[in-house]
Amino acid sequence: MLKRIHQMRSKRTKTHLEEIAKKYNIKLSQMEAIAEAPFRFFVKVATEGDRKTMEFHSVRIIKWGLFSVKEGRKKYFKQRNDANKSNKN
């Protein structure tokens, strides 16, 4: 099993996951993996961005929103890239 991104810290969240796991007759660990899946996907997509070409994908998590790299962050990466290029010359 992949390393966990975070622990389910909220007792309320854990209680809900336990109830759902019991209802569908699956292990709690399987239910936690299901609940973590959108966040794992987001981390995967976010880390695939390319700071050199400024290509970053957006991720939409249903009922949570659209997550993307802000223009200010892209500008920061571009400035760093340009500074690194000028230092090499």
C-alpha positions as semicolon CSV with decimal commas, in nm:
position;residue;x (nm);y (nm);z (nm)
1;M;0,000;0,000;0,000
2;L;0,122;0,352;-0,078
3;K;0,242;0,573;0,203
4;R;-0,040;0,775;0,356
5;I;-0,057;1,144;0,270
6;H;-0,204;1,240;0,604
7;Q;-0,372;1,081;0,900
8;M;-0,745;1,111;0,950
9;R;-0,721;1,331;1,258
10;S;-1,083;1,418;1,308
11;K;-1,273;1,171;1,525
12;R;-1,588;1,271;1,339
13;T;-1,429;1,187;1,004
14;K;-1,304;0,854;1,131
15;T;-1,649;0,774;1,270
16;H;-1,807;0,849;0,931
17;L;-1,552;0,633;0,753
18;E;-1,613;0,349;0,998
19;E;-1,990;0,372;0,937
20;I;-1,947;0,367;0,560
21;A;-1,698;0,079;0,577
22;K;-1,941;-0,121;0,790
23;K;-2,234;-0,041;0,558
24;Y;-2,043;-0,167;0,251
25;N;-1,864;-0,448;0,435
26;I;-1,510;-0,328;0,360
27;K;-1,208;-0,275;0,581
28;L;-1,155;0,065;0,741
29;S;-0,815;0,087;0,572
30;Q;-0,986;0,042;0,233
31;M;-1,236;0,316;0,316
32;E;-0,954;0,549;0,423
33;A;-0,775;0,479;0,093
34;I;-1,093;0,567;-0,097
35;A;-1,132;0,891;0,098
36;E;-0,767;0,984;0,033
37;A;-0,779;0,909;-0,341
38;P;-0,872;1,261;-0,463
39;F;-0,589;1,410;-0,259
40;R;-0,339;1,154;-0,386
41;F;-0,446;1,238;-0,740
42;F;-0,403;1,609;-0,673
43;V;-0,052;1,559;-0,533
44;K;0,042;1,349;-0,836
45;V;-0,081;1,607;-1,085
46;A;0,063;1,901;-0,891
47;T;0,410;1,747;-0,882
48;E;0,404;1,681;-1,257
49;G;0,408;2,052;-1,337
50;D;0,705;2,182;-1,535
51;R;0,866;2,497;-1,392
52;K;1,082;2,545;-1,700
53;T;0,802;2,551;-1,957
54;M;0,542;2,693;-1,714
55;E;0,302;2,407;-1,794
56;F;0,086;2,329;-1,493
57;H;-0,236;2,130;-1,506
58;S;-0,547;2,228;-1,316
59;V;-0,729;1,975;-1,100
60;R;-1,101;1,978;-1,031
61;I;-1,216;1,787;-0,727
62;I;-1,592;1,753;-0,743
63;K;-1,771;1,954;-0,473
64;W;-1,436;2,105;-0,360
65;G;-1,333;2,323;-0,649
66;L;-1,075;2,385;-0,917
67;F;-0,713;2,398;-0,808
68;S;-0,443;2,552;-1,025
69;V;-0,114;2,737;-1,006
70;K;-0,177;3,109;-0,965
71;E;-0,034;3,351;-1,220
72;G;0,181;3,515;-0,950
73;R;0,344;3,181;-0,875
74;K;0,411;3,124;-1,247
75;K;0,566;3,471;-1,266
76;Y;0,790;3,385;-0,969
77;F;0,907;3,064;-1,139
78;K;0,975;3,255;-1,462
79;Q;1,183;3,515;-1,277
80;R;1,386;3,239;-1,110
81;N;1,438;3,064;-1,444
82;D;1,550;3,390;-1,607
83;A;1,787;3,466;-1,315
84;N;1,937;3,117;-1,339
85;K;1,990;3,158;-1,715
86;S;2,162;3,495;-1,671
87;N;2,388;3,356;-1,395
88;K;2,502;3,074;-1,624
89;N;2,607;3,317;-1,898
